[in-house]
Amino acid sequence: MQPINLANHDGSLEAQLIDLYRGQSFLLSRLGTSDPSQLVALVEGLQEQLVAIYSESDGALGRLPVCRPKTAG
């Protein structure tokens, strides 16, 4: 997926919508969803699986640098 580059477009609302729909279509075809909350849940689930895998192997969790997102509040 290419980032939105309005320099290549006329900057119209139509061009922005085309880019938006292109991005959503890409996410839908590759990941099965373009819903932000589902995508976040997917990434968080993968992170949990990775932590579980490394924690099962000889206490490697202490050596694995896992970055957790900052929570608001």
Backbone as XML, in Angstrom:
<?xml version="1.0"?>
<chain id="A" units="angstrom">
  <residue number="1" name="MET">
    <atom name="N" x="0.843" y="-1.167" z="0.000"/>
    <atom name="CA" x="0.000" y="0.000" z="0.000"/>
    <atom name="C" x="0.887" y="1.228" z="0.000"/>
  </residue>
  <residue number="2" name="GLN">
    <atom name="N" x="0.534" y="2.184" z="-0.798"/>
    <atom name="CA" x="1.308" y="3.403" z="-0.866"/>
    <atom name="C" x="0.658" y="4.461" z="0.018"/>
  </residue>
  <residue number="3" name="PRO">
    <atom name="N" x="1.479" y="5.285" z="0.663"/>
    <atom name="CA" x="0.907" y="6.346" z="1.493"/>
    <atom name="C" x="0.179" y="7.367" z="0.632"/>
  </residue>
  <residue number="4" name="ILE">
    <atom name="N" x="-0.734" y="8.060" z="1.258"/>
    <atom name="CA" x="-1.463" y="9.107" z="0.555"/>
    <atom name="C" x="-0.487" y="10.213" z="0.208"/>
  </residue>
  <residue number="5" name="ASN">
    <atom name="N" x="-0.432" y="10.541" z="-1.040"/>
    <atom name="CA" x="0.457" y="11.588" z="-1.511"/>
    <atom name="C" x="-0.368" y="12.557" z="-2.340"/>
  </residue>
  <residue number="6" name="LEU">
    <atom name="N" x="-0.842" y="13.595" z="-1.690"/>
    <atom name="CA" x="-1.724" y="14.525" z="-2.374"/>
    <atom name="C" x="-0.997" y="15.369" z="-3.412"/>
  </residue>
  <residue number="7" name="ALA">
    <atom name="N" x="0.343" y="15.337" z="-3.397"/>
    <atom name="CA" x="1.080" y="16.078" z="-4.409"/>
    <atom name="C" x="0.839" y="15.484" z="-5.795"/>
  </residue>
  <residue number="8" name="ASN">
    <atom name="N" x="0.502" y="14.185" z="-5.834"/>
    <atom name="CA" x="0.239" y="13.523" z="-7.109"/>
    <atom name="C" x="-1.210" y="13.663" z="-7.552"/>
  </residue>
  <residue number="9" name="HIS">
    <atom name="N" x="-2.017" y="14.274" z="-6.730"/>
    <atom name="CA" x="-3.431" y="14.431" z="-7.039"/>
    <atom name="C" x="-3.767" y="15.915" z="-7.072"/>
  </residue>
  <residue number="10" name="ASP">
    <atom name="N" x="-4.973" y="16.180" z="-7.441"/>
    <atom name="CA" x="-5.405" y="17.572" z="-7.473"/>
    <atom name="C" x="-5.837" y="18.069" z="-6.098"/>
  </residue>
  <residue number="11" name="GLY">
    <atom name="N" x="-5.759" y="17.196" z="-5.087"/>
    <atom name="CA" x="-6.136" y="17.582" z="-3.733"/>
    <atom name="C" x="-7.622" y="17.593" z="-3.491"/>
  </residue>
  <residue number="12" name="SER">
    <atom name="N" x="-8.382" y="17.136" z="-4.456"/>
    <atom name="CA" x="-9.831" y="17.162" z="-4.318"/>
    <atom name="C" x="-10.304" y="16.125" z="-3.318"/>
  </residue>
  <residue number="13" name="LEU">
    <atom name="N" x="-11.492" y="16.327" z="-2.860"/>
    <atom name="CA" x="-12.118" y="15.371" z="-1.958"/>
    <atom name="C" x="-12.238" y="14.011" z="-2.632"/>
  </residue>
  <residue number="14" name="GLU">
    <atom name="N" x="-12.540" y="14.021" z="-3.908"/>
    <atom name="CA" x="-12.659" y="12.763" z="-4.648"/>
    <atom name="C" x="-11.337" y="11.988" z="-4.646"/>
  </residue>
  <residue number="15" name="ALA">
    <atom name="N" x="-10.219" y="12.660" z="-4.864"/>
    <atom name="CA" x="-8.913" y="11.998" z="-4.869"/>
    <atom name="C" x="-8.589" y="11.440" z="-3.496"/>
  </residue>
  <residue number="16" name="GLN">
    <atom name="N" x="-8.927" y="12.177" z="-2.442"/>
    <atom name="CA" x="-8.693" y="11.702" z="-1.078"/>
    <atom name="C" x="-9.533" y="10.471" z="-0.770"/>
  </residue>
  <residue number="17" name="LEU">
    <atom name="N" x="-10.783" y="10.474" z="-1.217"/>
    <atom name="CA" x="-11.660" y="9.323" z="-1.001"/>
    <atom name="C" x="-11.163" y="8.094" z="-1.755"/>
  </residue>
  <residue number="18" name="ILE">
    <atom name="N" x="-10.671" y="8.302" z="-2.960"/>
    <atom name="CA" x="-10.125" y="7.189" z="-3.734"/>
    <atom name="C" x="-8.956" y="6.566" z="-2.993"/>
  </residue>
  <residue number="19" name="ASP">
    <atom name="N" x="-8.068" y="7.390" z="-2.452"/>
    <atom name="CA" x="-6.936" y="6.871" z="-1.683"/>
    <atom name="C" x="-7.399" y="6.138" z="-0.426"/>
  </residue>
  <residue number="20" name="LEU">
    <atom name="N" x="-8.394" y="6.688" z="0.245"/>
    <atom name="CA" x="-8.935" y="6.060" z="1.449"/>
    <atom name="C" x="-9.510" y="4.688" z="1.133"/>
  </residue>
  <residue number="21" name="TYR">
    <atom name="N" x="-10.326" y="4.618" z="0.094"/>
    <atom name="CA" x="-10.930" y="3.339" z="-0.286"/>
    <atom name="C" x="-9.889" y="2.350" z="-0.786"/>
  </residue>
  <residue number="22" name="ARG">
    <atom name="N" x="-8.854" y="2.821" z="-1.443"/>
    <atom name="CA" x="-7.770" y="1.945" z="-1.886"/>
    <atom name="C" x="-7.074" y="1.317" z="-0.669"/>
  </residue>
  <residue number="23" name="GLY">
    <atom name="N" x="-6.832" y="2.129" z="0.343"/>
    <atom name="CA" x="-6.211" y="1.616" z="1.572"/>
    <atom name="C" x="-7.096" y="0.618" z="2.291"/>
  </residue>
  <residue number="24" name="GLN">
    <atom name="N" x="-8.377" y="0.926" z="2.382"/>
    <atom name="CA" x="-9.307" y="0.008" z="3.038"/>
    <atom name="C" x="-9.423" y="-1.300" z="2.257"/>
  </residue>
  <residue number="25" name="SER">
    <atom name="N" x="-9.438" y="-1.216" z="0.964"/>
    <atom name="CA" x="-9.513" y="-2.413" z="0.131"/>
    <atom name="C" x="-8.277" y="-3.289" z="0.321"/>
  </residue>
  <residue number="26" name="PHE">
    <atom name="N" x="-7.118" y="-2.659" z="0.401"/>
    <atom name="CA" x="-5.883" y="-3.401" z="0.629"/>
    <atom name="C" x="-5.928" y="-4.137" z="1.966"/>
  </residue>
  <residue number="27" name="LEU">
    <atom name="N" x="-6.320" y="-3.437" z="3.027"/>
    <atom name="CA" x="-6.404" y="-4.070" z="4.348"/>
    <atom name="C" x="-7.414" y="-5.211" z="4.344"/>
  </residue>
  <residue number="28" name="LEU">
    <atom name="N" x="-8.548" y="-4.995" z="3.713"/>
    <atom name="CA" x="-9.582" y="-6.018" z="3.660"/>
    <atom name="C" x="-9.097" y="-7.255" z="2.917"/>
  </residue>
  <residue number="29" name="SER">
    <atom name="N" x="-8.413" y="-7.057" z="1.814"/>
    <atom name="CA" x="-7.953" y="-8.206" z="1.033"/>
    <atom name="C" x="-6.805" y="-8.943" z="1.712"/>
  </residue>
  <residue number="30" name="ARG">
    <atom name="N" x="-5.936" y="-8.242" z="2.418"/>
    <atom name="CA" x="-4.771" y="-8.874" z="3.035"/>
    <atom name="C" x="-5.043" y="-9.401" z="4.435"/>
  </residue>
  <residue number="31" name="LEU">
    <atom name="N" x="-5.877" y="-8.694" z="5.204"/>
    <atom name="CA" x="-6.082" y="-9.052" z="6.604"/>
    <atom name="C" x="-7.509" y="-9.468" z="6.932"/>
  </residue>
  <residue number="32" name="GLY">
    <atom name="N" x="-8.404" y="-9.331" z="5.973"/>
    <atom name="CA" x="-9.781" y="-9.734" z="6.190"/>
    <atom name="C" x="-10.650" y="-8.693" z="6.865"/>
  </residue>
  <residue number="33" name="THR">
    <atom name="N" x="-10.072" y="-7.540" z="7.163"/>
    <atom name="CA" x="-10.840" y="-6.458" z="7.774"/>
    <atom name="C" x="-10.120" y="-5.143" z="7.530"/>
  </residue>
  <residue number="34" name="SER">
    <atom name="N" x="-10.894" y="-4.072" z="7.559"/>
    <atom name="CA" x="-10.295" y="-2.741" z="7.513"/>
    <atom name="C" x="-10.773" y="-1.916" z="8.707"/>
  </residue>
  <residue number="35" name="ASP">
    <atom name="N" x="-11.462" y="-2.582" z="9.641"/>
    <atom name="CA" x="-11.968" y="-1.919" z="10.840"/>
    <atom name="C" x="-10.814" y="-1.692" z="11.823"/>
  </residue>
  <residue number="36" name="PRO">
    <atom name="N" x="-10.564" y="-0.449" z="12.225"/>
    <atom name="CA" x="-9.428" y="-0.166" z="13.110"/>
    <atom name="C" x="-9.435" y="-0.955" z="14.409"/>
  </residue>
  <residue number="37" name="SER">
    <atom name="N" x="-10.578" y="-1.115" z="15.046"/>
    <atom name="CA" x="-10.614" y="-1.843" z="16.314"/>
    <atom name="C" x="-10.278" y="-3.317" z="16.112"/>
  </residue>
  <residue number="38" name="GLN">
    <atom name="N" x="-10.698" y="-3.895" z="15.000"/>
    <atom name="CA" x="-10.357" y="-5.287" z="14.717"/>
    <atom name="C" x="-8.872" y="-5.436" z="14.387"/>
  </residue>
  <residue number="39" name="LEU">
    <atom name="N" x="-8.316" y="-4.460" z="13.699"/>
    <atom name="CA" x="-6.892" y="-4.503" z="13.386"/>
    <atom name="C" x="-6.050" y="-4.391" z="14.648"/>
  </residue>
  <residue number="40" name="VAL">
    <atom name="N" x="-6.446" y="-3.517" z="15.561"/>
    <atom name="CA" x="-5.737" y="-3.385" z="16.833"/>
    <atom name="C" x="-5.833" y="-4.691" z="17.620"/>
  </residue>
  <residue number="41" name="ALA">
    <atom name="N" x="-7.017" y="-5.286" z="17.662"/>
    <atom name="CA" x="-7.197" y="-6.554" z="18.364"/>
    <atom name="C" x="-6.340" y="-7.650" z="17.741"/>
  </residue>
  <residue number="42" name="LEU">
    <atom name="N" x="-6.225" y="-7.654" z="16.429"/>
    <atom name="CA" x="-5.390" y="-8.634" z="15.739"/>
    <atom name="C" x="-3.928" y="-8.494" z="16.145"/>
  </residue>
  <residue number="43" name="VAL">
    <atom name="N" x="-3.432" y="-7.273" z="16.151"/>
    <atom name="CA" x="-2.031" y="-7.034" z="16.519"/>
    <atom name="C" x="-1.802" y="-7.383" z="17.986"/>
  </residue>
  <residue number="44" name="GLU">
    <atom name="N" x="-2.725" y="-7.005" z="18.858"/>
    <atom name="CA" x="-2.581" y="-7.324" z="20.274"/>
    <atom name="C" x="-2.606" y="-8.836" z="20.504"/>
  </residue>
  <residue number="45" name="GLY">
    <atom name="N" x="-3.452" y="-9.540" z="19.767"/>
    <atom name="CA" x="-3.488" y="-10.994" z="19.885"/>
    <atom name="C" x="-2.188" y="-11.637" z="19.436"/>
  </residue>
  <residue number="46" name="LEU">
    <atom name="N" x="-1.619" y="-11.134" z="18.360"/>
    <atom name="CA" x="-0.335" y="-11.648" z="17.892"/>
    <atom name="C" x="0.768" y="-11.367" z="18.909"/>
  </residue>
  <residue number="47" name="GLN">
    <atom name="N" x="0.717" y="-10.194" z="19.526"/>
    <atom name="CA" x="1.704" y="-9.848" z="20.548"/>
    <atom name="C" x="1.585" y="-10.794" z="21.746"/>
  </residue>
  <residue number="48" name="GLU">
    <atom name="N" x="0.368" y="-11.074" z="22.162"/>
    <atom name="CA" x="0.160" y="-11.997" z="23.287"/>
    <atom name="C" x="0.675" y="-13.396" z="22.956"/>
  </residue>
  <residue number="49" name="GLN">
    <atom name="N" x="0.447" y="-13.842" z="21.723"/>
    <atom name="CA" x="0.943" y="-15.148" z="21.303"/>
    <atom name="C" x="2.461" y="-15.190" z="21.320"/>
  </residue>
  <residue number="50" name="LEU">
    <atom name="N" x="3.094" y="-14.123" z="20.867"/>
    <atom name="CA" x="4.548" y="-14.058" z="20.851"/>
    <atom name="C" x="5.112" y="-14.104" z="22.267"/>
  </residue>
  <residue number="51" name="VAL">
    <atom name="N" x="4.512" y="-13.354" z="23.153"/>
    <atom name="CA" x="4.952" y="-13.367" z="24.550"/>
    <atom name="C" x="4.781" y="-14.760" z="25.135"/>
  </residue>
  <residue number="52" name="ALA">
    <atom name="N" x="3.663" y="-15.425" z="24.849"/>
    <atom name="CA" x="3.425" y="-16.773" z="25.367"/>
    <atom name="C" x="4.447" y="-17.766" z="24.826"/>
  </residue>
  <residue number="53" name="ILE">
    <atom name="N" x="4.774" y="-17.661" z="23.552"/>
    <atom name="CA" x="5.762" y="-18.566" z="22.956"/>
    <atom name="C" x="7.113" y="-18.408" z="23.637"/>
  </residue>
  <residue number="54" name="TYR">
    <atom name="N" x="7.549" y="-17.172" z="23.804"/>
    <atom name="CA" x="8.853" y="-16.945" z="24.405"/>
    <atom name="C" x="8.871" y="-17.266" z="25.893"/>
  </residue>
  <residue number="55" name="SER">
    <atom name="N" x="7.755" y="-17.104" z="26.575"/>
    <atom name="CA" x="7.728" y="-17.408" z="28.002"/>
    <atom name="C" x="7.770" y="-18.914" z="28.245"/>
  </residue>
  <residue number="56" name="GLU">
    <atom name="N" x="7.348" y="-19.686" z="27.260"/>
    <atom name="CA" x="7.380" y="-21.145" z="27.380"/>
    <atom name="C" x="8.769" y="-21.718" z="27.128"/>
  </residue>
  <residue number="57" name="SER">
    <atom name="N" x="9.637" y="-20.965" z="26.509"/>
    <atom name="CA" x="10.941" y="-21.512" z="26.154"/>
    <atom name="C" x="12.033" y="-21.037" z="27.104"/>
  </residue>
  <residue number="58" name="ASP">
    <atom name="N" x="12.270" y="-21.807" z="28.163"/>
    <atom name="CA" x="13.388" y="-21.594" z="29.094"/>
    <atom name="C" x="13.456" y="-20.188" z="29.669"/>
  </residue>
  <residue number="59" name="GLY">
    <atom name="N" x="12.332" y="-19.596" z="29.972"/>
    <atom name="CA" x="12.334" y="-18.277" z="30.586"/>
    <atom name="C" x="12.918" y="-17.197" z="29.702"/>
  </residue>
  <residue number="60" name="ALA">
    <atom name="N" x="12.780" y="-17.338" z="28.411"/>
    <atom name="CA" x="13.361" y="-16.368" z="27.482"/>
    <atom name="C" x="12.641" y="-15.031" z="27.512"/>
  </residue>
  <residue number="61" name="LEU">
    <atom name="N" x="11.520" y="-14.960" z="28.192"/>
    <atom name="CA" x="10.755" y="-13.715" z="28.220"/>
    <atom name="C" x="11.599" y="-12.569" z="28.760"/>
  </residue>
  <residue number="62" name="GLY">
    <atom name="N" x="12.463" y="-12.855" z="29.716"/>
    <atom name="CA" x="13.313" y="-11.815" z="30.272"/>
    <atom name="C" x="14.294" y="-11.259" z="29.260"/>
  </residue>
  <residue number="63" name="ARG">
    <atom name="N" x="14.600" y="-12.028" z="28.233"/>
    <atom name="CA" x="15.550" y="-11.573" z="27.221"/>
    <atom name="C" x="14.850" y="-10.991" z="25.999"/>
  </residue>
  <residue number="64" name="LEU">
    <atom name="N" x="13.540" y="-11.092" z="25.935"/>
    <atom name="CA" x="12.795" y="-10.621" z="24.775"/>
    <atom name="C" x="12.319" y="-9.192" z="24.995"/>
  </residue>
  <residue number="65" name="PRO">
    <atom name="N" x="12.779" y="-8.259" z="24.168"/>
    <atom name="CA" x="12.295" y="-6.884" z="24.320"/>
    <atom name="C" x="10.904" y="-6.741" z="23.698"/>
  </residue>
  <residue number="66" name="VAL">
    <atom name="N" x="9.891" y="-6.757" z="24.512"/>
    <atom name="CA" x="8.517" y="-6.623" z="24.024"/>
    <atom name="C" x="8.054" y="-5.207" z="24.290"/>
  </residue>
  <residue number="67" name="CYS">
    <atom name="N" x="7.677" y="-4.516" z="23.256"/>
    <atom name="CA" x="7.183" y="-3.153" z="23.385"/>
    <atom name="C" x="5.676" y="-3.190" z="23.537"/>
  </residue>
  <residue number="68" name="ARG">
    <atom name="N" x="5.197" y="-2.636" z="24.587"/>
    <atom name="CA" x="3.762" y="-2.574" z="24.803"/>
    <atom name="C" x="3.295" y="-1.149" z="24.581"/>
  </residue>
  <residue number="69" name="PRO">
    <atom name="N" x="2.114" y="-0.996" z="23.956"/>
    <atom name="CA" x="1.602" y="0.351" z="23.726"/>
    <atom name="C" x="1.240" y="1.009" z="25.044"/>
  </residue>
  <residue number="70" name="LYS">
    <atom name="N" x="1.425" y="2.300" z="25.101"/>
    <atom name="CA" x="1.035" y="3.050" z="26.296"/>
    <atom name="C" x="-0.473" y="3.140" z="26.338"/>
  </residue>
  <residue number="71" name="THR">
    <atom name="N" x="-1.024" y="2.914" z="27.521"/>
    <atom name="CA" x="-2.477" y="2.988" z="27.662"/>
    <atom name="C" x="-2.850" y="4.380" z="28.165"/>
  </residue>
  <residue number="72" name="ALA">
    <atom name="N" x="-3.936" y="4.871" z="27.651"/>
    <atom name="CA" x="-4.420" y="6.191" z="28.065"/>
    <atom name="C" x="-5.071" y="6.089" z="29.438"/>
  </residue>
  <residue number="73" name="GLY">
    <atom name="N" x="-4.807" y="7.054" z="30.260"/>
    <atom name="CA" x="-5.499" y="7.123" z="31.544"/>
    <atom name="C" x="-4.682" y="6.762" z="32.636"/>
  </residue>
</chain>
